[in-house]
Amino acid sequence: MSPLFRMTCCVLTVVGLAPAASRTVLAADQRATQAPAAPDWTVDVGASFIAAPRFDGSNRLLYLPLPYVGVTWRDTLFASIKDGVGANLYNTDVLKAGIIARPNFGRYRSNDRRYLTGLNDVDWTVEAGGFVKYTPFSFLSTSLEVRQGVGGHEGLIAEWSADLSAPPLLDDRLFLSVGPRVSASNQQYNQGFYGVTPTESASSGYAVYRPSAGFRSVGVGAGAIYRVTDTVTFSLFADYARLVGPAAKSPVVKGGGGSENQFTVGTALTYRFTY
């Protein structure tokens, strides 16, 4: 696995763990695509640019251009490079519930050799689980997602988010949303990304640390969708997450290359095909 690919994977993992990166834009996008007769298939392709921490807890950003591909079928099946694959098993305007499998691309020393040398790599994995989304009003939605790693860190992570959407602007072409985010993870997940074993301590210089389960982060995310044409869309998101609990106490986060403050921003230009 090349260093560039590993760094790309790291960015995608951090973005995947920051719910605003996908859910805020998705909340705006769902309002932007409401139509009387929805097509069976919707395919979005394009390019994106993301700035995200080099690893979860890093104080340095990595800037990467990335492709974007997203597919949905009848508002039931959905898939994308970043968000994984899922299905709405229960699907109404007010309540949705289903299954999801997201990629977690792990953490590799090549992401930041200065601060990760001596620490074990966390191999990439698939996180499988379920979600529920409640939309009591057209302008307000909240969701909960719980996933279990089936390899790699083999831990459990839960993410809660809410989104408040503004009325459409600029002749119904601009859609905005913002809301809070909270995540929690179990001991096994935290050990993989924030823990330091005695062997790692001897190799890296970080103090031995065995984190417990607990809340991982709290933050806020904002997103915007602008419909340039009926098929061309420009999107923008920004996310701030404050690491808390066991994650914030990690020697890796408290060290010279770490920070409790995690910022992620991104933009994308996509073209939509419908069938």
VOKE-837930 format. One line per field, with one value per atom (N, C-alpha, C): residue in one letter; residue number from 1; x, y, z. Coordinates in steps of 0.001 Angstrom, whole numbers, plus 500000, padded with zeros to 6 digits. Example, Ala and Ser with C-alpha at 12.3 -4.5 7.8 and 13.67 -1.06 7.14 Angstrom:
<recs>
r: (A  A  A  S  S  S)
k: (1  1  1  2  2  2)
X: (513190  512300  513200  512850  513670  512900)
Y: (494310  495500  496700  497750  498940  500030)
Z: (507800  507800  507800  507080  507140  507870)
</recs>
This chain:
<recs>
r: (M  M  M  S  S  S  P  P  P  L  L  L  F  F  F  R  R  R  M  M  M  T  T  T  C  C  C  C  C  C  V  V  V  L  L  L  T  T  T  V  V  V  V  V  V  G  G  G  L  L  L  A  A  A  P  P  P  A  A  A  A  A  A  S  S  S  R  R  R  T  T  T  V  V  V  L  L  L  A  A  A  A  A  A  D  D  D  Q  Q  Q  R  R  R  A  A  A  T  T  T  Q  Q  Q  A  A  A  P  P  P  A  A  A  A  A  A  P  P  P  D  D  D  W  W  W  T  T  T  V  V  V  D  D  D  V  V  V  G  G  G  A  A  A  S  S  S  F  F  F  I  I  I  A  A  A  A  A  A  P  P  P  R  R  R  F  F  F  D  D  D  G  G  G  S  S  S  N  N  N  R  R  R  L  L  L  L  L  L  Y  Y  Y  L  L  L  P  P  P  L  L  L  P  P  P  Y  Y  Y  V  V  V  G  G  G  V  V  V  T  T  T  W  W  W  R  R  R  D  D  D  T  T  T  L  L  L  F  F  F  A  A  A  S  S  S  I  I  I  K  K  K  D  D  D  G  G  G  V  V  V  G  G  G  A  A  A  N  N  N  L  L  L  Y  Y  Y  N  N  N  T  T  T  D  D  D  V  V  V  L  L  L  K  K  K  A  A  A  G  G  G  I  I  I  I  I  I  A  A  A  R  R  R  P  P  P  N  N  N  F  F  F  G  G  G  R  R  R  Y  Y  Y  R  R  R  S  S  S  N  N  N  D  D  D  R  R  R  R  R  R  Y  Y  Y  L  L  L  T  T  T  G  G  G  L  L  L  N  N  N  D  D  D  V  V  V  D  D  D  W  W  W  T  T  T  V  V  V  E  E  E  A  A  A  G  G  G  G  G  G  F  F  F  V  V  V  K  K  K  Y  Y  Y  T  T  T  P  P  P  F  F  F  S  S  S  F  F  F  L  L  L  S  S  S  T  T  T  S  S  S  L  L  L  E  E  E  V  V  V  R  R  R  Q  Q  Q  G  G  G  V  V  V  G  G  G  G  G  G  H  H  H  E  E  E  G  G  G  L  L  L  I  I  I  A  A  A  E  E  E  W  W  W  S  S  S  A  A  A  D  D  D  L  L  L  S  S  S  A  A  A  P  P  P  P  P  P  L  L  L  L  L  L  D  D  D  D  D  D  R  R  R  L  L  L  F  F  F  L  L  L  S  S  S  V  V  V  G  G  G  P  P  P  R  R  R  V  V  V  S  S  S  A  A  A  S  S  S  N  N  N  Q  Q  Q  Q  Q  Q  Y  Y  Y  N  N  N  Q  Q  Q  G  G  G  F  F  F  Y  Y  Y  G  G  G  V  V  V  T  T  T  P  P  P  T  T  T  E  E  E  S  S  S  A  A  A  S  S  S  S  S  S  G  G  G  Y  Y  Y  A  A  A  V  V  V  Y  Y  Y  R  R  R  P  P  P  S  S  S  A  A  A  G  G  G  F  F  F  R  R  R  S  S  S  V  V  V  G  G  G  V  V  V  G  G  G  A  A  A  G  G  G  A  A  A  I  I  I  Y  Y  Y  R  R  R  V  V  V  T  T  T  D  D  D  T  T  T  V  V  V  T  T  T  F  F  F  S  S  S  L  L  L  F  F  F  A  A  A  D  D  D  Y  Y  Y  A  A  A  R  R  R  L  L  L  V  V  V  G  G  G  P  P  P  A  A  A  A  A  A  K  K  K  S  S  S  P  P  P  V  V  V  V  V  V  K  K  K  G  G  G  G  G  G  G  G  G  G  G  G  S  S  S  E  E  E  N  N  N  Q  Q  Q  F  F  F  T  T  T  V  V  V  G  G  G  T  T  T  A  A  A  L  L  L  T  T  T  Y  Y  Y  R  R  R  F  F  F  T  T  T  Y  Y  Y)
k: (1  1  1  2  2  2  3  3  3  4  4  4  5  5  5  6  6  6  7  7  7  8  8  8  9  9  9  10  10  10  11  11  11  12  12  12  13  13  13  14  14  14  15  15  15  16  16  16  17  17  17  18  18  18  19  19  19  20  20  20  21  21  21  22  22  22  23  23  23  24  24  24  25  25  25  26  26  26  27  27  27  28  28  28  29  29  29  30  30  30  31  31  31  32  32  32  33  33  33  34  34  34  35  35  35  36  36  36  37  37  37  38  38  38  39  39  39  40  40  40  41  41  41  42  42  42  43  43  43  44  44  44  45  45  45  46  46  46  47  47  47  48  48  48  49  49  49  50  50  50  51  51  51  52  52  52  53  53  53  54  54  54  55  55  55  56  56  56  57  57  57  58  58  58  59  59  59  60  60  60  61  61  61  62  62  62  63  63  63  64  64  64  65  65  65  66  66  66  67  67  67  68  68  68  69  69  69  70  70  70  71  71  71  72  72  72  73  73  73  74  74  74  75  75  75  76  76  76  77  77  77  78  78  78  79  79  79  80  80  80  81  81  81  82  82  82  83  83  83  84  84  84  85  85  85  86  86  86  87  87  87  88  88  88  89  89  89  90  90  90  91  91  91  92  92  92  93  93  93  94  94  94  95  95  95  96  96  96  97  97  97  98  98  98  99  99  99  100  100  100  101  101  101  102  102  102  103  103  103  104  104  104  105  105  105  106  106  106  107  107  107  108  108  108  109  109  109  110  110  110  111  111  111  112  112  112  113  113  113  114  114  114  115  115  115  116  116  116  117  117  117  118  118  118  119  119  119  120  120  120  121  121  121  122  122  122  123  123  123  124  124  124  125  125  125  126  126  126  127  127  127  128  128  128  129  129  129  130  130  130  131  131  131  132  132  132  133  133  133  134  134  134  135  135  135  136  136  136  137  137  137  138  138  138  139  139  139  140  140  140  141  141  141  142  142  142  143  143  143  144  144  144  145  145  145  146  146  146  147  147  147  148  148  148  149  149  149  150  150  150  151  151  151  152  152  152  153  153  153  154  154  154  155  155  155  156  156  156  157  157  157  158  158  158  159  159  159  160  160  160  161  161  161  162  162  162  163  163  163  164  164  164  165  165  165  166  166  166  167  167  167  168  168  168  169  169  169  170  170  170  171  171  171  172  172  172  173  173  173  174  174  174  175  175  175  176  176  176  177  177  177  178  178  178  179  179  179  180  180  180  181  181  181  182  182  182  183  183  183  184  184  184  185  185  185  186  186  186  187  187  187  188  188  188  189  189  189  190  190  190  191  191  191  192  192  192  193  193  193  194  194  194  195  195  195  196  196  196  197  197  197  198  198  198  199  199  199  200  200  200  201  201  201  202  202  202  203  203  203  204  204  204  205  205  205  206  206  206  207  207  207  208  208  208  209  209  209  210  210  210  211  211  211  212  212  212  213  213  213  214  214  214  215  215  215  216  216  216  217  217  217  218  218  218  219  219  219  220  220  220  221  221  221  222  222  222  223  223  223  224  224  224  225  225  225  226  226  226  227  227  227  228  228  228  229  229  229  230  230  230  231  231  231  232  232  232  233  233  233  234  234  234  235  235  235  236  236  236  237  237  237  238  238  238  239  239  239  240  240  240  241  241  241  242  242  242  243  243  243  244  244  244  245  245  245  246  246  246  247  247  247  248  248  248  249  249  249  250  250  250  251  251  251  252  252  252  253  253  253  254  254  254  255  255  255  256  256  256  257  257  257  258  258  258  259  259  259  260  260  260  261  261  261  262  262  262  263  263  263  264  264  264  265  265  265  266  266  266  267  267  267  268  268  268  269  269  269  270  270  270  271  271  271  272  272  272  273  273  273  274  274  274  275  275  275)
X: (500843  500000  500881  500732  501593  501289  502287  502045  500905  500808  499740  498376  498272  497000  496647  497654  497388  496919  497543  497114  495719  495412  494070  493062  493395  492522  492305  493375  493267  492284  492392  491480  490043  489811  488459  487929  488811  488388  488000  488822  488502  487200  487027  485785  484610  484796  483741  483360  484317  484032  483501  483457  482880  481532  480459  479154  478768  479177  478788  479291  480381  480966  480010  479150  478195  476762  476421  475023  474494  475321  474854  474570  475501  475288  474125  474005  472907  471576  471498  470255  469840  470803  470502  470162  470881  470682  469308  468827  467513  466419  466544  465572  465741  466976  467227  466723  466530  466155  464704  463915  462508  461824  461072  460389  459141  458110  456868  457069  457942  458160  459658  460120  461548  461946  463117  463578  463986  464049  464462  465930  466782  468222  468714  469559  470233  471721  472537  473988  474661  475455  476218  477702  478340  479775  480421  481665  482353  483669  484091  485363  485142  485988  485888  487289  487328  488581  488328  489184  488961  490227  490053  491126  490708  491510  491150  492417  492296  493475  494199  495524  496321  495998  495617  495101  494145  493323  492330  493038  492946  493647  494846  495120  496267  495990  497065  496928  497353  497607  498004  496984  496741  495772  496460  495735  496159  495155  495645  494781  494805  493618  493568  492410  492667  491574  491125  489829  489306  488147  487949  486764  485519  484385  483112  482193  481631  480637  479581  478324  477229  476068  475440  474338  473192  471978  470791  469768  468956  467887  466595  465644  464304  464299  465260  465359  465381  465876  465927  467361  468084  469490  470367  471515  472424  473860  474769  476187  477035  478204  479174  480546  481593  482959  483204  482712  483000  482050  480748  479742  479402  479936  479679  478372  477805  476609  475546  474292  473226  471878  470875  469514  468527  467482  466371  465381  465363  464461  463063  462997  461721  461830  460893  461097  459800  459636  458531  459100  458245  458714  459200  458652  458975  460067  460040  460977  461613  462924  463677  464577  464718  465607  466169  467416  468001  469371  470093  471421  472444  473688  474733  476077  476956  478332  479234  480044  480943  482395  483234  484656  485333  486252  487153  488555  489284  490559  491740  491453  492494  493446  494602  495653  497002  497841  499135  500256  501390  502522  502875  502681  503016  502115  500989  500149  500906  501751  502540  503686  504770  505871  506489  506406  507012  506341  505009  504268  503649  503692  503102  504141  505405  506446  506528  506534  506555  505193  504132  502773  502346  501561  501077  500101  500134  499124  497774  496709  495344  494830  494682  494310  492902  492698  491392  490371  489130  488076  486744  485738  484354  483615  482903  482065  480615  480000  478631  477704  476525  475589  474250  473576  472251  472076  470995  470718  469219  468857  467476  467496  466587  466499  465061  464884  463562  463463  462445  462237  460847  460690  459358  458826  459736  459358  460253  459808  460593  461932  462036  463262  464127  463700  464439  464519  465720  465903  466973  466885  467898  468144  469369  469687  470683  470624  471546  472057  473378  474008  474965  474883  475772  476421  477775  478499  479564  479778  480777  481830  483109  484176  484283  484317  484406  485844  486771  488195  488902  490191  490895  490782  490191  490071  489094  488127  487137  486372  486234  485532  484133  483445  482070  482040  481319  481193  479740  479283  477931  478016  477169  477166  475742  475538  474242  474402  473417  473464  472058  471971  470717  471001  470014  470189  468977  469255  468234  468454  467450  467587  466870  467522  466926  465976  465018  464168  465032  464645  465428  465608  466788  467121  467468  467577  468015  467202  465903  465000  465056  465082  465083  466305  467435  468667  469689  469573  470531  469863  470506  469963  471039  470692  471636  471144  472078  471717  472885  472557  473563  473030  473933  473473  474590  474251  475238  475545  476707  477137  477767  477519  478108  478484  479655  480041  480608  480469  481000  481572  482512  483154  483531  483664  483982  485494  485893  487307  488173  487674  488479  488754  487748  487949  488965  488782  489672  491103  491260  492611  493331  492613  493229  493718  492903  493231  493883  493674  494180  495071  495052  495823  497297  498102  499540  499936  500382  500804  502223  502672  504057  505083  504835  505761  505775  504590  504515  505166  504988  505591  507109  507691  509143  509651  508832  509255  508968  507911  507466  507803  507971  508208  506944  505774  504519  504345  503686  503406  502403  502495  501533  500144  499179  497811  496810  495913  494850  493509  492903  491663  490470  489479  488216  487223  486031  484955  484444  483784  483230  482892  482420  482164  483476  483422  484623  484747  483639  483705  482346  482373  481177  481541  480563  480898  479693  479970  478918  479344  478367  478654  477684  478130  477287  477528  476493  476625  475768  476153  475411  475380  474238  474067  473582  474265  473801  473600  472368  472041  472400  473538  473964  472987  472661  471623  470831  469924  469156  470034  471208  472071  473427  473835  475142  474954  475711  475573  476938  476986  478167  477820  478644  478369  479591  479311  480356  479984  480961  480694  481868  481562  482581  482180  483166  482886  483929  483446  484345  483979  484966  484760  485782  485308  486191  486314  487506  487712  487546  486827  486557  486813  486720  486819  488126  488077  489305  490125  489471  490205  491050  490469  491186  492361  492322  493387  494551  494412  495454  496767  497897  499208  499449  498850  499012  498331  497157  496416  497065  497570  498190  499638  500210  501591  501766  502991  503314  502583  502153  501449  499963  499443  498029  497265  495932  495054  493657  492975  491577  490661  491112  490295  490526  489460  489549  488669  489292  488578  488609  487475  487381  486540  487035  486266  486393  485378  485426  484447  484680  483806  483744  482673  482512  481697  482006  481237  480825  479522  479041  478029  477921  476919  475997  474712  473730  473114  473126  472430  471215  470099  468899  468362  467819  467298  465936)
Y: (498813  500000  501240  502112  503275  504302  505168  506223  507150  507509  508401  507752  506454  505767  505681  505418  505345  506681  507777  509093  509402  509017  509201  508429  507185  506370  507012  507584  508239  509397  510214  511345  510860  509832  509307  508757  508136  507625  508757  509801  510933  511578  511739  512304  511399  510105  509179  509223  509534  509616  510981  511915  513223  513279  513032  512899  514070  515293  516451  516337  515664  515554  514949  514068  513471  513803  513800  513942  515348  516373  517743  518016  517635  517819  516965  515741  514865  515473  516097  516725  517821  518622  519656  519044  517995  517375  516726  516121  515493  516516  517711  518763  519301  519328  519878  518969  517679  516722  516285  516918  516556  516868  515896  516063  515203  515581  514808  513363  513145  511789  511512  510809  510528  509373  509436  508339  507134  505965  504746  504840  505240  505298  506739  507096  508386  508137  508647  508458  509818  510119  511367  511055  511720  511546  512913  512994  514277  514250  515422  515565  516342  516059  516750  517116  518033  518438  518504  517825  517709  518088  518826  519103  518488  517568  516837  516483  516167  515789  514591  514578  513483  512150  512209  511034  511546  510663  511082  511584  512899  513510  514328  514422  515175  516673  517460  518914  519455  518537  518946  518429  519236  518872  518291  517431  516893  517364  517819  518362  517408  516937  515922  516146  516067  515972  514505  514271  512915  512801  511623  511422  511302  511551  511376  510520  509470  508629  508265  508500  508126  507576  506505  505849  505609  505906  505558  504890  504015  503326  503455  504189  504351  504764  505563  506006  504813  503673  502444  501962  501804  501398  502599  502703  503807  503337  503953  503579  504746  504908  505895  505485  506083  505745  506024  507163  507602  507007  506965  506600  505118  504336  502907  502532  501411  500841  500651  500968  500806  500639  500381  500197  500689  501389  501771  500607  499886  498746  499190  500279  500914  502341  502770  504024  504807  505830  506772  508181  509170  510550  510975  510370  510761  509890  508605  507676  506748  506660  505716  504893  503609  502734  501690  501299  500337  499871  499316  498759  499541  499516  500249  499579  499667  499197  500300  500857  501953  501482  502009  501687  502517  501902  502628  502263  503224  502948  502922  502961  502733  503900  503577  504569  503904  504578  504016  505008  504474  505328  506313  505905  506784  508012  508016  509216  510391  510084  511136  510454  510200  509428  510122  511433  512151  511813  511624  511429  510040  509225  507888  506775  507104  506083  505445  504122  503387  502892  503454  502999  501963  501004  499983  500582  500069  500442  499888  500613  500117  499796  498510  498095  498560  498735  499145  498037  498415  497445  497959  497137  497526  497597  498683  498835  498605  497560  497197  497486  497969  498276  498732  499543  500014  501473  502048  503461  503687  504784  505248  506759  507275  508711  509169  510209  510734  512162  512442  513770  514252  514861  515305  516480  517296  518447  518487  519159  519219  519908  520756  521513  520922  519814  519246  517731  517191  515742  515376  514163  513661  512192  511734  510345  509750  508436  507669  506501  506292  505203  504462  503125  502295  501267  501163  500270  499487  498261  497379  497048  497231  496863  495356  494842  493396  492961  493878  493622  494867  494970  496182  496450  497577  497929  497021  496425  495505  496137  497449  498157  498557  499225  499677  501194  501835  503282  503668  504697  505225  506708  507179  508578  509112  510252  510924  512296  512702  514015  514572  515872  516560  517641  517943  518960  519866  521150  522176  522792  522698  523162  524490  525400  526695  526552  527471  527456  527623  527018  527164  528633  528955  530321  530411  531627  531883  531069  531304  530605  529099  528665  527239  526500  527195  526549  526358  527103  527018  526420  525382  524665  524593  525038  525109  524298  523720  523010  523043  522927  522967  522200  521647  520936  520325  519852  519266  517819  517333  515956  515441  514187  513530  512110  511641  510254  509619  508303  507530  506234  505651  504418  503549  502245  501327  501238  500446  500368  499832  498856  498247  499239  500001  501025  502061  502535  503568  503078  501814  501263  501290  500978  500965  502328  503364  504682  505618  505384  506321  505675  504349  503667  503527  503282  503056  501870  500779  499593  499799  498965  499076  498966  498078  497939  499198  499749  500981  502138  502155  503213  503204  502016  501893  502330  502118  502441  503882  504475  505794  506918  506586  507616  508118  507720  508081  507264  507843  507124  506011  504927  503832  504364  503994  504490  503443  503084  502134  502843  503346  504111  503217  503790  503105  503467  502921  503328  504696  505408  506703  507547  508743  509683  510019  510110  510348  511807  512407  513786  514454  515770  516596  517700  518158  519173  519694  520338  520926  520831  520676  520617  521482  521989  522802  522408  522461  522080  522953  523005  523792  523051  523126  522574  523692  523879  524858  524151  524198  523594  524562  524345  525193  525037  523777  523439  522280  521715  520569  519336  519303  518126  518407  519659  520022  520651  520128  520576  520903  522005  522375  522250  521533  521337  521724  522117  522553  522120  521627  521289  521716  521965  522279  521597  521032  520292  520611  520804  520947  519892  519127  518121  518334  518328  518443  517061  516491  515204  515358  514409  514457  513074  512991  511704  510996  509668  508881  509309  509735  510159  511393  512368  513613  513403  512342  512080  511288  510850  510037  510794  510155  510795  511189  510461  510791  512122  512339  513585  514731  514463  515501  515791  514946  515120  516267  516444  517564  517568  516394  516329  516195  516331  516109  517338  517227  518302  517748  518261  517885  518518  519582  520306  519751  519217  518577  519318  519794  520547  519775  519742  519112  520007  520299  521074  520389  520554  519936  520567  520314  520821  519797  519825  518866  519484  519084  519451  518159  517938  516660  516845  515797  515737  514568  514770  513734  513114  511778  510997  510354  510299  509631  508650  507564  506516  506056)
Z: (500000  500000  500000  498995  498864  499944  500288  501271  500867  499571  499140  499347  498990  499175  500656  501495  502927  503470  503032  503496  503000  501753  501236  502071  502406  503242  504595  505153  506451  506399  505355  505219  505102  504292  504140  505455  506251  507550  508472  508549  509413  508971  507657  507153  507492  507362  507703  509159  510042  511463  511855  510923  511196  510509  511227  510600  509724  510077  509278  507863  507658  506340  505336  505778  504865  505221  506512  506896  506696  506932  506749  505285  504410  502977  502509  503045  502668  503051  504225  504662  503689  503243  502262  500915  500529  499228  499118  500202  500174  499901  500473  500214  498797  498310  496983  495882  496164  495120  495214  496072  496164  494832  494333  493057  493061  492263  492250  491813  490815  490307  490310  491312  491435  490519  489901  489044  489878  489230  489935  490350  489413  489684  489623  490583  490580  490766  489848  489891  489851  490875  490929  490757  489798  489579  489497  489957  489899  490636  491083  491780  493066  494055  495336  495821  496764  497389  498888  499674  501110  501862  502938  503889  505213  505733  506948  507715  509013  509802  509193  509330  508793  509466  510728  511431  512487  513023  514010  515264  515517  516636  516210  514918  514415  514447  514568  514486  513126  512185  510837  509837  508797  507779  506551  505882  504595  503558  502402  501354  500167  499785  498740  497781  496461  495490  495416  495391  495387  494403  493815  492971  493825  493238  493943  493083  493674  493017  494047  493727  494610  493802  494308  493607  494580  494157  494952  494046  494652  493926  494712  494145  494704  496168  496573  497968  498916  498417  499228  499391  498283  498327  498019  498693  498438  498614  497875  497940  497466  498092  497640  498132  497536  497900  499377  499851  501216  502243  501914  502906  502940  502006  502034  501367  501811  501193  502263  501927  502910  502255  503095  502607  503654  503186  504045  504102  505215  505351  505759  506511  506850  506363  505520  504811  504682  505517  505399  505411  505184  505196  506570  507619  508995  509593  509321  509957  508934  509016  508185  509106  508791  509547  508593  508828  507918  508346  507389  507618  506810  507287  506592  506829  505835  505960  505437  506319  505957  505994  505105  505192  506270  506998  507884  507430  506893  506244  507199  508514  509496  509690  510238  510478  510232  509444  509073  509398  509758  510128  509023  507771  506647  506582  507322  507362  507975  508973  509627  510373  509679  510262  511469  511522  512638  513963  513936  515186  515327  514283  514368  514355  514114  514125  515511  515537  516788  517216  516630  516918  515886  516315  515396  514393  513178  512193  512630  512275  512449  511056  510760  509416  509047  507750  507261  507521  507601  507871  507350  507459  507184  508511  508728  509909  509492  510036  509676  510846  510523  511600  511084  511887  511536  511869  511367  511591  511701  512318  512354  512186  511380  511135  511322  512124  512448  511936  511130  510548  510925  512111  512547  511754  511197  510387  509154  508110  506883  507089  508107  508354  509460  510053  511179  511077  511252  511262  512284  512799  513718  513409  513603  513260  514248  514363  515191  514383  514432  513687  514606  514600  515417  514500  514566  513675  514439  513988  514570  513516  513865  512947  512839  511617  511404  511145  511249  511120  511602  511400  511796  513285  513657  515075  515823  515120  515697  516864  516833  517894  517480  518415  518217  518305  517379  517387  517161  517880  517730  517423  516499  516096  516075  516712  516704  516059  515280  514657  514511  514378  514086  513066  512225  511187  511122  511151  510963  509594  508733  507353  507152  506463  506148  504963  504819  503617  502371  501260  500024  499645  499124  498768  497282  496782  495402  494401  494383  493457  493644  494890  495227  494698  494626  494166  495275  496355  497447  498680  499250  500400  501481  502677  503778  504968  505719  506941  507922  509205  510261  511466  512263  513443  514261  515471  516381  516043  516525  516334  517623  517922  519093  518693  519114  518851  520115  520209  521326  520783  521509  521049  522243  521986  523083  523303  524301  524688  523560  522831  521778  520644  520284  519260  519742  520969  521491  521649  521994  522128  520788  519735  518417  517966  518158  517621  518628  519937  520937  521991  522090  523105  522749  523768  523585  524451  523832  524573  525099  526051  526521  525398  524452  523321  522469  522194  521413  522165  523481  524293  524174  524225  524119  522746  521711  520348  519954  520540  520107  521074  522353  523353  524020  523519  524173  525446  526437  527671  527418  528184  528078  528416  527604  527828  527379  528286  527970  528175  527103  527239  527537  528176  528432  527338  527413  526519  526960  526065  526434  525234  525505  524426  523733  522410  521609  521187  520751  520272  520337  520406  520259  519277  518517  517533  516792  515676  514854  513397  512532  511106  510326  509194  508326  506881  506083  504684  503785  502520  501534  500210  499540  498199  497290  496169  495182  493843  493354  492070  490939  490309  489197  488041  487721  486752  487337  486573  487054  487262  486633  486730  487367  487446  487998  489376  490354  491737  492325  493055  493823  495302  496059  497482  498307  499539  500449  501855  502617  504009  504880  506149  507142  508440  509124  510348  511409  512631  513766  514801  515259  516298  517397  518620  519783  520414  520394  521035  522541  523135  524567  525171  526498  527176  526931  526779  526587  525378  524307  523112  523397  524115  524394  525331  526151  527123  526540  525302  524674  524570  524876  524682  523226  522294  520874  520569  521174  520964  521715  522915  523732  523325  522480  522057  521079  520613  519742  518424  517957  516683  516807  518044  518262  518693  518652  519089  519323  520346  520563  519525  518884  517910  516515  515938  514634  513626  512550  511522  510204  509545  508233  507332  506146  505170  503819  503006  501697  500727  499465  498414  497293  496532  495435  494310  493105  491924  491243  491093  490589  489474  488665  487607  487890  487742  488089  486859  486832  485833  486491  485800  486319  485283  485805  484905  485417)
</recs>
